[in-house]
Amino acid sequence: MIKLNVISPRGLNGLLCIALLAFASLAGFFGQADLSTDQFFSGLLGRADTATNIIVQELRLPRIVLAILCGGVLGYSGALLQGLLRNPLADPGVLGVSASASLGAVVTIYLGSTSAISFLVPFGAITGALIATGLLVLVSMRETSVLTLILAGVGISSLAAAGISLVMNFAPHPMTLQEMILWMMGSLENRTYYDLYLAVPFIVVGALCVAGAGQGLNALSLGEDTARTMGVDLKSLRFRIVVGTALAVGATVAVAGAIGFVGLVVPHFARALIGFEPRKLLLPSALMGALVLLIADILTRLPIGGGQLRLGVVMGVIGAPVFLYIIFKTRWSMR
């Protein structure tokens, strides 16, 4: 049986915050150049030697912040979309924004010179995400059903996937193809404050769009007709969530690449601990998503087989078995 209401939302949020602080510190200590506790905190305050200060402030700190930010966005977006679509299998990829952002990045790599790739790729990904967002806005502005919105997302995702395959097929050089593949596997390695500054504005705008959506999701969980009688503007709610999640997830893909399963699996864990109320799931899902991605990023630093794991690969290896377990567990509990 799936356990429910094991802990209060406030208690879970507190535990997740403590775990985030602990693993953020571990991420600061651990890497290609391991640091002691004293070195890390001295570097954080700018009181260590120059090399340590650079490692902590210019390399590890932006990476830690981005891991927390991207994981939080994916977890929060997953909870929002599962509440909006009333489908526990929904995730940020269902809208096609992730695939469109990946297409924008791949096209940029195809067109750009090697020296410009690191600077232009996030802009290409953001452009792809904005195009997908525009298409979704056109769909959500009309009085359409949830099924229509899902089908539009599937269509956008399929079209973007076909575009990615086409661009990769015509890659002019094996190194260009390798760059495309590595980017799509996801990573936070060598991320800087530039990436942070690029992602934050879109994430903030996305957060403002979905602010206060939890109450509407609670009403929607009782059915569309019931939600309307309670005064919920479903068209506005759908529009805000689609635009907000699209902008935030697009920014996440732009700086971290394609990362799956966070938005799909994390809300299931939160739901198993605190129950099914959509509004109460949002913050725990964000904190849990941040924690999961931070731990996955720490695992990518482990030298395995003489190489280095990519973040998307780690999440796939962890997320796919967990998701299958959740499906079988849920089906068994319904018997």
N, C-alpha and C positions, 0 to 999 in steps of 0.2 A: 504493500500500500504506500502511496505517496503521502508523506507527512505534511500537515498544514498547521499554520499558526504555532510553529515551534518556538518562535521568539517574536517580540514586538518589533515593529519597523524601526522605532527609535533605538532599541538595543542593537539591532542588526547594523544600523548605520554607524553606531559608535564602534562596534567591533571591526567593521570594514575600514573605518578611518584609522584605527590603531594599526591594523594590518598594512594599510597603505603606507603609513609612516615607516613601519619596520622594513618593508620591502623596498621602499624608496631609498632608505639608508643603505640597504644591502646592494642595491643597484649602483650606488655611489662608490662603494668599496670595491666592487667586483668588476673586472674587465681585463683587457690585455695587459694593463699595468695595475696590479692589485695595490690598493691603498689601505693603510691602517686607519683606525678610527680617528686618531689625532691628525693624520695627514688630510683626510677627507674634510673634517670640520675646519681645519686651518685653511685649506684651499677654498672652502666655501666662503670664508670670511676674508679671503685675499691675503692671508698672513703666512702662507707657505712659500716655498721657493717658486720661481717663475714657471717651471715645467708643471708642478703640481697644481698651481693656480689655473693654468690653461686647461689641464686635463679635467679638473672639476667644474670650472665655470664655463668653459667654451665647448666642452664635449659631452660630459656626463649630465650636467644639469639640464640643458635643453632636451636631451634624450629622455630623461626621466619625466620632465614636464609634458613632453609630447606623448609619451606612453600613457600617462594618466589621462591626458586630455582626449586622445583618440579613443582609448578604451571606454572612457566615460561617455563619449558621444555615441559610440556604437551600441553600448548597453542601453542607454537612455532611448535611442532611436528604435532599437528593437522592441522595447517595452511599449513605446508609443504606437508603433505600427501593429503590434499584436493586439493592442487594445482597440485601435481604429478599425482594423480589418476583422477583428474578432476571430483571429486565426493564430493558434500557438506556433504555427510553422512559418509565420511571416518574419522577415528580417530586413535590414536596410537594403539588401540586394534585390528585394522584390520589386522596388520601384525602377530599377534599371540605372540608377544614378552611379552606382559603383562601377558598372561596366562601361558607362559613358565616360566617366572620369578616366578609366584605364585607357579607353580609346584615345582620348585627348592626349594623354601622356605618351602613348605609343606613336601617335602621329608626330608629336613634337620630337621624339627621339629619331624618327625616320627623317624628318626634315632638317633637324638641327645638327650643327657640328659637335664633335665630341667635347670641345671646350665649353660649349654653351649649354650642354645637356642639363647639368645640375642646376643651372639658373632658370631655364625655360620650362623644364618638365612640369613643375608644380603649376605654372600658369596654364599650360596645356590641359592638365587634368582639371583645373578649376573651370576652364572654358567648356570642356566636355560636360562637366557636372551642371553648369549653368544652362547649357542647351537642353539637357534632359529635364532640368527643372522647369524650363519654359514650356516644354511639351506637356509635362504633367500638370502645370498650371492651367493650360488650355483645356485639359480633360476635367480637372477638378472644379473649374469655374462653372461648368454646366451641371445640371441636376442629374448626375449619373450615379449608378449603383457602385457599391464597393467592388463587385465583380468586374465592372468596366475598368475601374482604376487598376486592379490587379492585372487584367489582360493588357492594358496599356503599358504597365511596367514590364511585363514579360516580353511584349513586342519591342520595346526600347532596348531591353537587355539583349535580346536575340540579335537585333540589328547591330548593336555595338560589338557583340561577340563576333559577328560576321566581319565587321570592319576591322577588328583587331587581327583576325586571321588573314584578311586580305593584305593589310599593311605588313604583317610579318612575312607573308609569302613573297613580297617584293622588297624585302630588306636588302639594301645594296651591298652589305658587307657582313660577314659572320660576327664581327664585333658589335655591329649595330643590333643584330638579332639577339645576341647575348645580353646587351644592355636592356632590351625590351623584356626579355624573359626574367632577368634578375629584378627589374623594377616591379613586374607584375607579381613576383613572389613575396613582395612586401618586406620592408626593413626600416628600422630607425637608426641604422648605423650612419655615422657622419652627419647627422642632422644638426643644424645650428639655429641660432636665434632668428635667422632669416626665415626659416621654415615656420617657426613659431609665429612670427609677425604676419606671415602670409595666411596662416590658418585661422588665427584668433578672430579677425573681423567677421569672417563668414560664420564661424561657430557662434559668435555673440548674436549676430542677426538671426541665425536659426533658433537660438535659445529664446530670443524675444518673440519670435513668431509662435512658439509653442507654449509660452508662459500661460499658466492657468488652464491648460487643456485637460488636466487630470480630472476635474469635476465633470466635464463633458464626456470623458471616456467612461466614468462611472455610470452615468446615465445611459450611455450607448450600450453598455454591457447588458442592460435590461431589454434591449431591442430598439430598433430605429423609431418605431411608432411611439413607444414609451418615452424615448428621449425627446421627441418632438413635443409631446404633451407636457414635458417638464421644462419646456422653453429653450431647448438646445438648438442652436442653428447648425444643423449638420453640414450644410454646404460650407459655412465659414470654418467649422472645426476641421473638416477634411482639407480645406485649402491651407489652413495654417500649419497643420501637421505635415502635409506633403511638402510644402515649401520649406518649412523649418528643418525637417530631417534631410531633405535633399541638399540644402546648402551646407549643413553641418557635416554630413557624411561625405559630400564632395570634397570639402576641405580636408577631411581626414584621409581620404584616398590620395589626395594631392601630395601630402607630405609623408605618408607611410606606405603607400601602395595598396594593393588589394589584399584585405585581411578578412577572412570569413569566420563564421561560427560564433563570434562574440555576441552580436546582436540576436542571434538565434537561440543560443544555449543559456546565456546568463539570465534572462527573464524567467526561464524555467526553474533555475535554482532559487531565485528570489521568491517565486510563486510557491515553491515547495516549503519555504521557511515561514512566510508571513501571510499566505493566502492569496486569493484571486482578485482582490480589489485593485483595479488598474491604477488609480491615483497613488496608492501606497507603494506600488511596485516601481515607480519611476526613479526616485532617488537611490534606493538600494540597487537597482539594476545599473545605474550610472557608476556607483562606487564599486560594485562587483566587477563591472566591465573594465574599469580602470585597473583594479587589482589583477585581474586575469591577464590583461595585456602587459602589465608591468612584469609579472612573473614570467610570461612567455618571452619577453625581451631579455630578461636575465638569462633564460635558457639558451638564447641564441648566441650568447657569449662563450658557451662551452665549446672547446675544440673537439669536434667529433669527426673521426675519419680523415684527419688532416685538413678539413675544411671548416666552414662556418655555416650554421643553420640560418635559414631565412625566417623572418617572423611569420609570414603566411604559411610556411610549411609546418612550423611548430603548432600554430593554431589549428591547422588541418589535422595533424596527428593527434592532438588532444581533443579537439572539438568533435570530429566525426564519430569516434567510438562513444563519447559521452552522449551525443545526440541520439545515436542508435539505442543506447541503454535507456534513455528517457522515453523513447517511443515504445520500446517493449515493456518498460515498467508501467507506463500509462495505460497501454492496452491491457496488460495483465490485471491492473487494479480495477478496470471497468467490467471485468467478467464477474 
